[in-house]
Amino acid sequence: MSNGLIVNGGFKLHGEFEIQGSKNESFGVMCATLLTNDDVIINNVPDIVDFHSLLKIFDLLCVDVAKLDYNKYKFNASNVKKLDDINIDIFRSCLQSLRGGILVMGPLLARFGNAIIPIPGGDKIGRRRLDTHFLGIQKLGVEYSYDSNIQAYVCKSRNKKLQGNYILLDESSVTGTANIILASVLADGTTTIYNAACEPHIQQLCKMLNNMGAKISGIGSNMLIIDGVDKLHGVEHNIESDIIEIGSMIGLAAMTESDLTLKCSNLQPLSLGPVLSRFRKLGIKIDVEGTNVHIPSQHTYEIESELNPSSIVRIDDAIWPGFPTDLLCVLLVTAIQAKGSVLIHEKMFESRLFFVDNLIEMGAKIILCDPHRAHVIGINREYNLHSIGINSPDIRTGMSLLIAALSADGKSKIGNLNIIKRGYQDIVNRLLKIGAHVEEIN
């Protein structure tokens, strides 16, 4: 059943907000458990809709999953099935809402030399290529073709084991990099991945695999060198705190003039650098206190000007260590109440900025220049946004609209709440704990 949220906005929030484990990291490290017959324990797993969708795929593959504690799970893939032994229709259904499910391809190719992958779905934010995945595994000795009868790609290794190779990625794809890493750790010989993504969750995946016995060097750079090993063993791994949720809560605190402390169980300060620098560019005060992040209440915040006074301030997304594309919508919403103006440039997805029509209807001063650029003229608390009835188009813009609604006067109604829940665990109850006036409805 579709559900929604009634948001009574215009209230200041306060208190501590527990940050979940990284959504983006969780998919890669969970799929890494398919590479060994030993038990693997993962801590700080985010209890989100997408996690449970991946568990459905694991159930199809006969992976034994046990919940040990809140956000702590044990995985055992000693009896894992090949993808050609499972119900492909159910697998396709799972992938329709979970793009990250494609990461089972790499481990299963590494173990069995074959895999069947339906085209995954996910957020509707523009065209999202799969070429990098398939061109990469092709370099490892895998042949692939599309079978229209089962509506899936059929992948088979030409040899008993995958063969290490030099791979220059055609784009720095995060999931593409992860899939090739997962495929190559058990390959014969050495694999070099150049133009590799180096986001924090890719670094975390590589560290986990090394702790399982893999040999990966160059972690944190755009060149990874992987010496294949014969087998991997079990490990206990801690997922990093979600920097996208941290950024979302920074935006929420700024828009609602709130004093919030973000409690992080496993935070690597270097991972926060690009996020904090861009929010500080908007004039927002942020203090990092150990593994916690504190945002004091601010009535006004002013966008920093460029060194050349005639230059327009521009903030764009970029591959790591640039600003994450998943936070650009939150940053755009946060700029609405700033003093000054900024050009937001979304380079990656041509449909993501269309949600600004809803913000304009709420009273924001935004000019949508084209599908990739929006000029935000800050209103500097001259007035509050007003309430609206809206639907969540995807996870990140859904959260951005929720932030706007919490700062607006009156009651807003947000539909498709489950889309936001795909990336933010127990979001309604956690917002209630810091004083938000929200009510979930069917």
TORKOL-4160 file (C-alpha; in steps of 0.2 Angstrom, whole numbers, padded with zeros to 4 digits, m for minus):
442
<pt num="1" X="0000" Y="0000" Z="0000"/>
<pt num="2" X="0007" Y="0017" Z="m0004"/>
<pt num="3" X="0010" Y="0028" Z="0011"/>
<pt num="4" X="0013" Y="0046" Z="0014"/>
<pt num="5" X="0018" Y="0059" Z="0027"/>
<pt num="6" X="0009" Y="0074" Z="0034"/>
<pt num="7" X="0022" Y="0087" Z="0038"/>
<pt num="8" X="0018" Y="0102" Z="0049"/>
<pt num="9" X="0033" Y="0114" Z="0046"/>
<pt num="10" X="0040" Y="0129" Z="0053"/>
<pt num="11" X="0046" Y="0122" Z="0069"/>
<pt num="12" X="0064" Y="0122" Z="0076"/>
<pt num="13" X="0071" Y="0105" Z="0079"/>
<pt num="14" X="0084" Y="0101" Z="0093"/>
<pt num="15" X="0093" Y="0086" Z="0101"/>
<pt num="16" X="0103" Y="0071" Z="0095"/>
<pt num="17" X="0100" Y="0062" Z="0078"/>
<pt num="18" X="0108" Y="0044" Z="0076"/>
<pt num="19" X="0116" Y="0043" Z="0059"/>
<pt num="20" X="0113" Y="0026" Z="0050"/>
<pt num="21" X="0126" Y="0015" Z="0042"/>
<pt num="22" X="0130" Y="0020" Z="0024"/>
<pt num="23" X="0117" Y="0014" Z="0011"/>
<pt num="24" X="0129" Y="0014" Z="m0003"/>
<pt num="25" X="0143" Y="0004" Z="0006"/>
<pt num="26" X="0130" Y="m0009" Z="0012"/>
<pt num="27" X="0127" Y="m0016" Z="m0005"/>
<pt num="28" X="0145" Y="m0019" Z="m0010"/>
<pt num="29" X="0150" Y="m0027" Z="0007"/>
<pt num="30" X="0135" Y="m0038" Z="0008"/>
<pt num="31" X="0138" Y="m0044" Z="m0010"/>
<pt num="32" X="0156" Y="m0047" Z="m0005"/>
<pt num="33" X="0150" Y="m0061" Z="0007"/>
<pt num="34" X="0146" Y="m0071" Z="m0008"/>
<pt num="35" X="0164" Y="m0074" Z="m0011"/>
<pt num="36" X="0168" Y="m0085" Z="0003"/>
<pt num="37" X="0160" Y="m0101" Z="0012"/>
<pt num="38" X="0165" Y="m0094" Z="0029"/>
<pt num="39" X="0154" Y="m0084" Z="0040"/>
<pt num="40" X="0154" Y="m0065" Z="0038"/>
<pt num="41" X="0148" Y="m0053" Z="0051"/>
<pt num="42" X="0143" Y="m0035" Z="0046"/>
<pt num="43" X="0139" Y="m0022" Z="0059"/>
<pt num="44" X="0130" Y="m0005" Z="0057"/>
<pt num="45" X="0119" Y="m0012" Z="0042"/>
<pt num="46" X="0105" Y="0002" Z="0038"/>
<pt num="47" X="0088" Y="m0005" Z="0041"/>
<pt num="48" X="0081" Y="0002" Z="0025"/>
<pt num="49" X="0069" Y="m0004" Z="0011"/>
<pt num="50" X="0083" Y="m0007" Z="m0001"/>
<pt num="51" X="0092" Y="m0018" Z="0012"/>
<pt num="52" X="0077" Y="m0029" Z="0013"/>
<pt num="53" X="0076" Y="m0030" Z="m0006"/>
<pt num="54" X="0094" Y="m0036" Z="m0007"/>
<pt num="55" X="0089" Y="m0049" Z="0007"/>
<pt num="56" X="0076" Y="m0056" Z="m0005"/>
<pt num="57" X="0089" Y="m0059" Z="m0018"/>
<pt num="58" X="0100" Y="m0067" Z="m0006"/>
<pt num="59" X="0086" Y="m0078" Z="m0001"/>
<pt num="60" X="0084" Y="m0083" Z="m0019"/>
<pt num="61" X="0102" Y="m0088" Z="m0020"/>
<pt num="62" X="0101" Y="m0098" Z="m0004"/>
<pt num="63" X="0112" Y="m0087" Z="0007"/>
<pt num="64" X="0110" Y="m0090" Z="0025"/>
<pt num="65" X="0107" Y="m0074" Z="0034"/>
<pt num="66" X="0105" Y="m0072" Z="0053"/>
<pt num="67" X="0101" Y="m0056" Z="0063"/>
<pt num="68" X="0112" Y="m0056" Z="0078"/>
<pt num="69" X="0108" Y="m0039" Z="0085"/>
<pt num="70" X="0100" Y="m0022" Z="0079"/>
<pt num="71" X="0109" Y="m0018" Z="0063"/>
<pt num="72" X="0121" Y="m0033" Z="0065"/>
<pt num="73" X="0120" Y="m0048" Z="0053"/>
<pt num="74" X="0129" Y="m0064" Z="0049"/>
<pt num="75" X="0130" Y="m0071" Z="0031"/>
<pt num="76" X="0135" Y="m0088" Z="0025"/>
<pt num="77" X="0136" Y="m0091" Z="0006"/>
<pt num="78" X="0142" Y="m0109" Z="0007"/>
<pt num="79" X="0127" Y="m0116" Z="m0002"/>
<pt num="80" X="0125" Y="m0101" Z="m0014"/>
<pt num="81" X="0116" Y="m0105" Z="m0030"/>
<pt num="82" X="0121" Y="m0100" Z="m0048"/>
<pt num="83" X="0109" Y="m0087" Z="m0055"/>
<pt num="84" X="0104" Y="m0099" Z="m0069"/>
<pt num="85" X="0097" Y="m0111" Z="m0055"/>
<pt num="86" X="0085" Y="m0098" Z="m0048"/>
<pt num="87" X="0068" Y="m0090" Z="m0053"/>
<pt num="88" X="0073" Y="m0077" Z="m0065"/>
<pt num="89" X="0056" Y="m0068" Z="m0065"/>
<pt num="90" X="0057" Y="m0066" Z="m0046"/>
<pt num="91" X="0075" Y="m0060" Z="m0048"/>
<pt num="92" X="0070" Y="m0047" Z="m0061"/>
<pt num="93" X="0056" Y="m0041" Z="m0050"/>
<pt num="94" X="0069" Y="m0038" Z="m0036"/>
<pt num="95" X="0080" Y="m0028" Z="m0047"/>
<pt num="96" X="0066" Y="m0017" Z="m0053"/>
<pt num="97" X="0068" Y="m0006" Z="m0037"/>
<pt num="98" X="0086" Y="m0010" Z="m0032"/>
<pt num="99" X="0099" Y="m0005" Z="m0044"/>
<pt num="100" X="0113" Y="m0010" Z="m0032"/>
<pt num="101" X="0107" Y="m0028" Z="m0034"/>
<pt num="102" X="0118" Y="m0029" Z="m0050"/>
<pt num="103" X="0133" Y="m0031" Z="m0038"/>
<pt num="104" X="0129" Y="m0050" Z="m0036"/>
<pt num="105" X="0136" Y="m0052" Z="m0054"/>
<pt num="106" X="0154" Y="m0049" Z="m0049"/>
<pt num="107" X="0155" Y="m0062" Z="m0035"/>
<pt num="108" X="0145" Y="m0075" Z="m0044"/>
<pt num="109" X="0156" Y="m0074" Z="m0060"/>
<pt num="110" X="0171" Y="m0075" Z="m0048"/>
<pt num="111" X="0164" Y="m0091" Z="m0040"/>
<pt num="112" X="0155" Y="m0100" Z="m0055"/>
<pt num="113" X="0161" Y="m0091" Z="m0071"/>
<pt num="114" X="0143" Y="m0087" Z="m0076"/>
<pt num="115" X="0129" Y="m0076" Z="m0071"/>
<pt num="116" X="0112" Y="m0070" Z="m0078"/>
<pt num="117" X="0108" Y="m0052" Z="m0075"/>
<pt num="118" X="0091" Y="m0043" Z="m0079"/>
<pt num="119" X="0092" Y="m0025" Z="m0082"/>
<pt num="120" X="0090" Y="m0016" Z="m0065"/>
<pt num="121" X="0078" Y="m0002" Z="m0061"/>
<pt num="122" X="0081" Y="0010" Z="m0047"/>
<pt num="123" X="0078" Y="0029" Z="m0046"/>
<pt num="124" X="0071" Y="0038" Z="m0061"/>
<pt num="125" X="0084" Y="0052" Z="m0062"/>
<pt num="126" X="0090" Y="0050" Z="m0080"/>
<pt num="127" X="0100" Y="0038" Z="m0090"/>
<pt num="128" X="0111" Y="0026" Z="m0080"/>
<pt num="129" X="0123" Y="0016" Z="m0091"/>
<pt num="130" X="0128" Y="m0002" Z="m0088"/>
<pt num="131" X="0142" Y="m0002" Z="m0101"/>
<pt num="132" X="0156" Y="0000" Z="m0088"/>
<pt num="133" X="0151" Y="m0016" Z="m0079"/>
<pt num="134" X="0150" Y="m0027" Z="m0095"/>
<pt num="135" X="0165" Y="m0019" Z="m0103"/>
<pt num="136" X="0175" Y="m0022" Z="m0087"/>
<pt num="137" X="0170" Y="m0041" Z="m0085"/>
<pt num="138" X="0174" Y="m0043" Z="m0104"/>
<pt num="139" X="0192" Y="m0039" Z="m0100"/>
<pt num="140" X="0192" Y="m0053" Z="m0087"/>
<pt num="141" X="0188" Y="m0066" Z="m0100"/>
<pt num="142" X="0169" Y="m0065" Z="m0099"/>
<pt num="143" X="0157" Y="m0066" Z="m0114"/>
<pt num="144" X="0140" Y="m0058" Z="m0113"/>
<pt num="145" X="0124" Y="m0057" Z="m0123"/>
<pt num="146" X="0106" Y="m0051" Z="m0121"/>
<pt num="147" X="0093" Y="m0065" Z="m0121"/>
<pt num="148" X="0077" Y="m0057" Z="m0126"/>
<pt num="149" X="0067" Y="m0073" Z="m0121"/>
<pt num="150" X="0072" Y="m0071" Z="m0102"/>
<pt num="151" X="0075" Y="m0052" Z="m0104"/>
<pt num="152" X="0092" Y="m0053" Z="m0096"/>
<pt num="153" X="0111" Y="m0053" Z="m0100"/>
<pt num="154" X="0119" Y="m0070" Z="m0100"/>
<pt num="155" X="0137" Y="m0069" Z="m0095"/>
<pt num="156" X="0150" Y="m0084" Z="m0096"/>
<pt num="157" X="0168" Y="m0085" Z="m0093"/>
<pt num="158" X="0179" Y="m0092" Z="m0108"/>
<pt num="159" X="0190" Y="m0101" Z="m0095"/>
<pt num="160" X="0187" Y="m0110" Z="m0079"/>
<pt num="161" X="0193" Y="m0095" Z="m0069"/>
<pt num="162" X="0192" Y="m0076" Z="m0074"/>
<pt num="163" X="0209" Y="m0070" Z="m0080"/>
<pt num="164" X="0217" Y="m0054" Z="m0073"/>
<pt num="165" X="0219" Y="m0040" Z="m0085"/>
<pt num="166" X="0222" Y="m0021" Z="m0087"/>
<pt num="167" X="0206" Y="m0012" Z="m0087"/>
<pt num="168" X="0204" Y="0006" Z="m0092"/>
<pt num="169" X="0186" Y="0011" Z="m0087"/>
<pt num="170" X="0176" Y="0022" Z="m0099"/>
<pt num="171" X="0169" Y="0031" Z="m0085"/>
<pt num="172" X="0173" Y="0032" Z="m0066"/>
<pt num="173" X="0157" Y="0022" Z="m0062"/>
<pt num="174" X="0155" Y="0018" Z="m0043"/>
<pt num="175" X="0145" Y="0002" Z="m0045"/>
<pt num="176" X="0155" Y="m0003" Z="m0061"/>
<pt num="177" X="0171" Y="m0001" Z="m0051"/>
<pt num="178" X="0164" Y="m0012" Z="m0036"/>
<pt num="179" X="0157" Y="m0025" Z="m0048"/>
<pt num="180" X="0174" Y="m0027" Z="m0057"/>
<pt num="181" X="0183" Y="m0027" Z="m0040"/>
<pt num="182" X="0172" Y="m0041" Z="m0034"/>
<pt num="183" X="0174" Y="m0051" Z="m0050"/>
<pt num="184" X="0193" Y="m0050" Z="m0050"/>
<pt num="185" X="0199" Y="m0054" Z="m0032"/>
<pt num="186" X="0198" Y="m0072" Z="m0036"/>
<pt num="187" X="0204" Y="m0071" Z="m0054"/>
<pt num="188" X="0221" Y="m0078" Z="m0060"/>
<pt num="189" X="0234" Y="m0066" Z="m0061"/>
<pt num="190" X="0234" Y="m0047" Z="m0059"/>
<pt num="191" X="0220" Y="m0035" Z="m0063"/>
<pt num="192" X="0224" Y="m0016" Z="m0064"/>
<pt num="193" X="0208" Y="m0005" Z="m0064"/>
<pt num="194" X="0212" Y="0013" Z="m0070"/>
<pt num="195" X="0200" Y="0027" Z="m0069"/>
<pt num="196" X="0192" Y="0018" Z="m0054"/>
<pt num="197" X="0180" Y="0026" Z="m0043"/>
<pt num="198" X="0188" Y="0030" Z="m0026"/>
<pt num="199" X="0172" Y="0035" Z="m0015"/>
<pt num="200" X="0173" Y="0031" Z="0003"/>
<pt num="201" X="0162" Y="0016" Z="0001"/>
<pt num="202" X="0173" Y="0009" Z="m0013"/>
<pt num="203" X="0188" Y="0011" Z="m0001"/>
<pt num="204" X="0178" Y="0002" Z="0013"/>
<pt num="205" X="0174" Y="m0012" Z="0001"/>
<pt num="206" X="0193" Y="m0014" Z="m0003"/>
<pt num="207" X="0198" Y="m0014" Z="0015"/>
<pt num="208" X="0185" Y="m0027" Z="0019"/>
<pt num="209" X="0191" Y="m0039" Z="0005"/>
<pt num="210" X="0209" Y="m0037" Z="0010"/>
<pt num="211" X="0204" Y="m0042" Z="0028"/>
<pt num="212" X="0196" Y="m0057" Z="0020"/>
<pt num="213" X="0213" Y="m0062" Z="0011"/>
<pt num="214" X="0212" Y="m0052" Z="m0005"/>
<pt num="215" X="0227" Y="m0042" Z="m0011"/>
<pt num="216" X="0221" Y="m0025" Z="m0017"/>
<pt num="217" X="0233" Y="m0010" Z="m0017"/>
<pt num="218" X="0231" Y="0008" Z="m0022"/>
<pt num="219" X="0215" Y="0010" Z="m0011"/>
<pt num="220" X="0209" Y="0028" Z="m0011"/>
<pt num="221" X="0217" Y="0032" Z="m0028"/>
<pt num="222" X="0210" Y="0030" Z="m0046"/>
<pt num="223" X="0221" Y="0015" Z="m0050"/>
<pt num="224" X="0218" Y="m0001" Z="m0041"/>
<pt num="225" X="0230" Y="m0016" Z="m0043"/>
<pt num="226" X="0222" Y="m0033" Z="m0038"/>
<pt num="227" X="0233" Y="m0049" Z="m0037"/>
<pt num="228" X="0220" Y="m0063" Z="m0038"/>
<pt num="229" X="0220" Y="m0076" Z="m0024"/>
<pt num="230" X="0213" Y="m0094" Z="m0023"/>
<pt num="231" X="0201" Y="m0091" Z="m0009"/>
<pt num="232" X="0194" Y="m0078" Z="0004"/>
<pt num="233" X="0190" Y="m0081" Z="0022"/>
<pt num="234" X="0177" Y="m0074" Z="0034"/>
<pt num="235" X="0178" Y="m0057" Z="0043"/>
<pt num="236" X="0169" Y="m0045" Z="0054"/>
<pt num="237" X="0166" Y="m0028" Z="0046"/>
<pt num="238" X="0159" Y="m0011" Z="0052"/>
<pt num="239" X="0150" Y="m0001" Z="0039"/>
<pt num="240" X="0154" Y="0018" Z="0040"/>
<pt num="241" X="0142" Y="0031" Z="0045"/>
<pt num="242" X="0132" Y="0037" Z="0030"/>
<pt num="243" X="0139" Y="0054" Z="0024"/>
<pt num="244" X="0124" Y="0057" Z="0013"/>
<pt num="245" X="0113" Y="0056" Z="0028"/>
<pt num="246" X="0125" Y="0068" Z="0038"/>
<pt num="247" X="0124" Y="0080" Z="0023"/>
<pt num="248" X="0105" Y="0079" Z="0023"/>
<pt num="249" X="0104" Y="0083" Z="0042"/>
<pt num="250" X="0116" Y="0097" Z="0040"/>
<pt num="251" X="0104" Y="0104" Z="0027"/>
<pt num="252" X="0089" Y="0101" Z="0038"/>
<pt num="253" X="0097" Y="0110" Z="0053"/>
<pt num="254" X="0101" Y="0125" Z="0042"/>
<pt num="255" X="0084" Y="0127" Z="0034"/>
<pt num="256" X="0074" Y="0125" Z="0051"/>
<pt num="257" X="0087" Y="0135" Z="0062"/>
<pt num="258" X="0089" Y="0120" Z="0072"/>
<pt num="259" X="0103" Y="0115" Z="0084"/>
<pt num="260" X="0107" Y="0096" Z="0080"/>
<pt num="261" X="0121" Y="0084" Z="0085"/>
<pt num="262" X="0123" Y="0070" Z="0073"/>
<pt num="263" X="0129" Y="0054" Z="0082"/>
<pt num="264" X="0140" Y="0044" Z="0071"/>
<pt num="265" X="0146" Y="0026" Z="0077"/>
<pt num="266" X="0159" Y="0024" Z="0063"/>
<pt num="267" X="0165" Y="0040" Z="0055"/>
<pt num="268" X="0181" Y="0043" Z="0045"/>
<pt num="269" X="0184" Y="0062" Z="0046"/>
<pt num="270" X="0192" Y="0062" Z="0028"/>
<pt num="271" X="0176" Y="0055" Z="0021"/>
<pt num="272" X="0167" Y="0071" Z="0026"/>
<pt num="273" X="0179" Y="0084" Z="0019"/>
<pt num="274" X="0170" Y="0087" Z="0002"/>
<pt num="275" X="0153" Y="0087" Z="0010"/>
<pt num="276" X="0158" Y="0100" Z="0024"/>
<pt num="277" X="0167" Y="0111" Z="0013"/>
<pt num="278" X="0152" Y="0114" Z="0001"/>
<pt num="279" X="0140" Y="0117" Z="0015"/>
<pt num="280" X="0152" Y="0129" Z="0023"/>
<pt num="281" X="0153" Y="0138" Z="0007"/>
<pt num="282" X="0134" Y="0142" Z="0010"/>
<pt num="283" X="0139" Y="0150" Z="0026"/>
<pt num="284" X="0134" Y="0136" Z="0038"/>
<pt num="285" X="0143" Y="0133" Z="0054"/>
<pt num="286" X="0148" Y="0115" Z="0057"/>
<pt num="287" X="0159" Y="0108" Z="0071"/>
<pt num="288" X="0166" Y="0090" Z="0070"/>
<pt num="289" X="0167" Y="0084" Z="0088"/>
<pt num="290" X="0176" Y="0067" Z="0088"/>
<pt num="291" X="0165" Y="0055" Z="0078"/>
<pt num="292" X="0150" Y="0067" Z="0080"/>
<pt num="293" X="0145" Y="0082" Z="0070"/>
<pt num="294" X="0136" Y="0097" Z="0078"/>
<pt num="295" X="0127" Y="0111" Z="0068"/>
<pt num="296" X="0122" Y="0126" Z="0079"/>
<pt num="297" X="0106" Y="0136" Z="0076"/>
<pt num="298" X="0109" Y="0149" Z="0064"/>
<pt num="299" X="0096" Y="0162" Z="0059"/>
<pt num="300" X="0105" Y="0168" Z="0043"/>
<pt num="301" X="0120" Y="0161" Z="0033"/>
<pt num="302" X="0128" Y="0169" Z="0019"/>
<pt num="303" X="0135" Y="0161" Z="0003"/>
<pt num="304" X="0154" Y="0165" Z="0002"/>
<pt num="305" X="0159" Y="0175" Z="m0013"/>
<pt num="306" X="0172" Y="0170" Z="m0026"/>
<pt num="307" X="0189" Y="0179" Z="m0026"/>
<pt num="308" X="0184" Y="0188" Z="m0042"/>
<pt num="309" X="0169" Y="0198" Z="m0037"/>
<pt num="310" X="0162" Y="0197" Z="m0054"/>
<pt num="311" X="0161" Y="0178" Z="m0054"/>
<pt num="312" X="0145" Y="0168" Z="m0051"/>
<pt num="313" X="0147" Y="0156" Z="m0036"/>
<pt num="314" X="0145" Y="0139" Z="m0043"/>
<pt num="315" X="0144" Y="0122" Z="m0034"/>
<pt num="316" X="0143" Y="0106" Z="m0044"/>
<pt num="317" X="0144" Y="0087" Z="m0041"/>
<pt num="318" X="0160" Y="0077" Z="m0046"/>
<pt num="319" X="0168" Y="0061" Z="m0044"/>
<pt num="320" X="0177" Y="0058" Z="m0027"/>
<pt num="321" X="0184" Y="0068" Z="m0019"/>
<pt num="322" X="0172" Y="0080" Z="m0027"/>
<pt num="323" X="0154" Y="0084" Z="m0020"/>
<pt num="324" X="0143" Y="0068" Z="m0020"/>
<pt num="325" X="0129" Y="0069" Z="m0033"/>
<pt num="326" X="0117" Y="0062" Z="m0020"/>
<pt num="327" X="0118" Y="0077" Z="m0010"/>
<pt num="328" X="0117" Y="0091" Z="m0023"/>
<pt num="329" X="0098" Y="0092" Z="m0021"/>
<pt num="330" X="0099" Y="0094" Z="m0002"/>
<pt num="331" X="0112" Y="0108" Z="m0005"/>
<pt num="332" X="0101" Y="0116" Z="m0018"/>
<pt num="333" X="0086" Y="0116" Z="m0005"/>
<pt num="334" X="0098" Y="0123" Z="0008"/>
<pt num="335" X="0103" Y="0138" Z="m0003"/>
<pt num="336" X="0085" Y="0144" Z="m0003"/>
<pt num="337" X="0086" Y="0153" Z="0013"/>
<pt num="338" X="0104" Y="0158" Z="0011"/>
<pt num="339" X="0110" Y="0176" Z="0008"/>
<pt num="340" X="0117" Y="0178" Z="m0009"/>
<pt num="341" X="0115" Y="0167" Z="m0025"/>
<pt num="342" X="0123" Y="0151" Z="m0031"/>
<pt num="343" X="0122" Y="0141" Z="m0048"/>
<pt num="344" X="0119" Y="0123" Z="m0044"/>
<pt num="345" X="0127" Y="0112" Z="m0058"/>
<pt num="346" X="0121" Y="0093" Z="m0059"/>
<pt num="347" X="0132" Y="0085" Z="m0071"/>
<pt num="348" X="0128" Y="0067" Z="m0070"/>
<pt num="349" X="0109" Y="0065" Z="m0071"/>
<pt num="350" X="0098" Y="0075" Z="m0083"/>
<pt num="351" X="0081" Y="0072" Z="m0074"/>
<pt num="352" X="0086" Y="0075" Z="m0056"/>
<pt num="353" X="0084" Y="0094" Z="m0055"/>
<pt num="354" X="0066" Y="0094" Z="m0062"/>
<pt num="355" X="0060" Y="0094" Z="m0044"/>
<pt num="356" X="0063" Y="0112" Z="m0042"/>
<pt num="357" X="0046" Y="0116" Z="m0050"/>
<pt num="358" X="0039" Y="0110" Z="m0033"/>
<pt num="359" X="0051" Y="0122" Z="m0024"/>
<pt num="360" X="0046" Y="0137" Z="m0034"/>
<pt num="361" X="0028" Y="0133" Z="m0030"/>
<pt num="362" X="0033" Y="0133" Z="m0012"/>
<pt num="363" X="0040" Y="0151" Z="m0014"/>
<pt num="364" X="0058" Y="0148" Z="m0018"/>
<pt num="365" X="0067" Y="0159" Z="m0030"/>
<pt num="366" X="0075" Y="0147" Z="m0043"/>
<pt num="367" X="0078" Y="0148" Z="m0061"/>
<pt num="368" X="0080" Y="0131" Z="m0070"/>
<pt num="369" X="0092" Y="0136" Z="m0083"/>
<pt num="370" X="0092" Y="0119" Z="m0092"/>
<pt num="371" X="0091" Y="0100" Z="m0086"/>
<pt num="372" X="0108" Y="0102" Z="m0077"/>
<pt num="373" X="0109" Y="0119" Z="m0070"/>
<pt num="374" X="0098" Y="0129" Z="m0058"/>
<pt num="375" X="0101" Y="0147" Z="m0051"/>
<pt num="376" X="0096" Y="0149" Z="m0033"/>
<pt num="377" X="0093" Y="0166" Z="m0027"/>
<pt num="378" X="0093" Y="0165" Z="m0008"/>
<pt num="379" X="0078" Y="0174" Z="0001"/>
<pt num="380" X="0088" Y="0176" Z="0017"/>
<pt num="381" X="0073" Y="0173" Z="0029"/>
<pt num="382" X="0063" Y="0187" Z="0021"/>
<pt num="383" X="0049" Y="0174" Z="0022"/>
<pt num="384" X="0046" Y="0156" Z="0025"/>
<pt num="385" X="0041" Y="0143" Z="0011"/>
<pt num="386" X="0023" Y="0138" Z="0011"/>
<pt num="387" X="0016" Y="0121" Z="0012"/>
<pt num="388" X="0012" Y="0110" Z="m0003"/>
<pt num="389" X="0006" Y="0093" Z="m0009"/>
<pt num="390" X="0020" Y="0083" Z="m0017"/>
<pt num="391" X="0026" Y="0066" Z="m0021"/>
<pt num="392" X="0044" Y="0059" Z="m0019"/>
<pt num="393" X="0051" Y="0056" Z="m0036"/>
<pt num="394" X="0067" Y="0047" Z="m0030"/>
<pt num="395" X="0076" Y="0044" Z="m0013"/>
<pt num="396" X="0087" Y="0060" Z="m0013"/>
<pt num="397" X="0075" Y="0073" Z="m0020"/>
<pt num="398" X="0062" Y="0065" Z="m0009"/>
<pt num="399" X="0072" Y="0069" Z="0006"/>
<pt num="400" X="0076" Y="0087" Z="m0001"/>
<pt num="401" X="0057" Y="0090" Z="m0002"/>
<pt num="402" X="0055" Y="0084" Z="0015"/>
<pt num="403" X="0068" Y="0096" Z="0022"/>
<pt num="404" X="0059" Y="0110" Z="0012"/>
<pt num="405" X="0042" Y="0105" Z="0020"/>
<pt num="406" X="0049" Y="0104" Z="0037"/>
<pt num="407" X="0055" Y="0122" Z="0035"/>
<pt num="408" X="0039" Y="0128" Z="0027"/>
<pt num="409" X="0023" Y="0136" Z="0035"/>
<pt num="410" X="0008" Y="0125" Z="0037"/>
<pt num="411" X="0005" Y="0107" Z="0033"/>
<pt num="412" X="0012" Y="0099" Z="0018"/>
<pt num="413" X="0008" Y="0081" Z="0012"/>
<pt num="414" X="0022" Y="0071" Z="0004"/>
<pt num="415" X="0017" Y="0055" Z="m0005"/>
<pt num="416" X="0027" Y="0040" Z="m0009"/>
<pt num="417" X="0036" Y="0040" Z="0008"/>
<pt num="418" X="0042" Y="0022" Z="0004"/>
<pt num="419" X="0054" Y="0030" Z="m0009"/>
<pt num="420" X="0062" Y="0040" Z="0005"/>
<pt num="421" X="0063" Y="0025" Z="0016"/>
<pt num="422" X="0073" Y="0016" Z="0003"/>
<pt num="423" X="0088" Y="0026" Z="0009"/>
<pt num="424" X="0084" Y="0032" Z="0026"/>
<pt num="425" X="0080" Y="0020" Z="0040"/>
<pt num="426" X="0065" Y="0023" Z="0052"/>
<pt num="427" X="0065" Y="0041" Z="0046"/>
<pt num="428" X="0048" Y="0046" Z="0053"/>
<pt num="429" X="0052" Y="0040" Z="0071"/>
<pt num="430" X="0070" Y="0048" Z="0071"/>
<pt num="431" X="0063" Y="0065" Z="0065"/>
<pt num="432" X="0049" Y="0064" Z="0079"/>
<pt num="433" X="0063" Y="0062" Z="0092"/>
<pt num="434" X="0071" Y="0078" Z="0087"/>
<pt num="435" X="0054" Y="0088" Z="0088"/>
<pt num="436" X="0048" Y="0087" Z="0070"/>
<pt num="437" X="0029" Y="0087" Z="0068"/>
<pt num="438" X="0026" Y="0073" Z="0056"/>
<pt num="439" X="0013" Y="0059" Z="0054"/>
<pt num="440" X="0014" Y="0044" Z="0043"/>
<pt num="441" X="m0002" Y="0040" Z="0034"/>
<pt num="442" X="m0008" Y="0027" Z="0022"/>
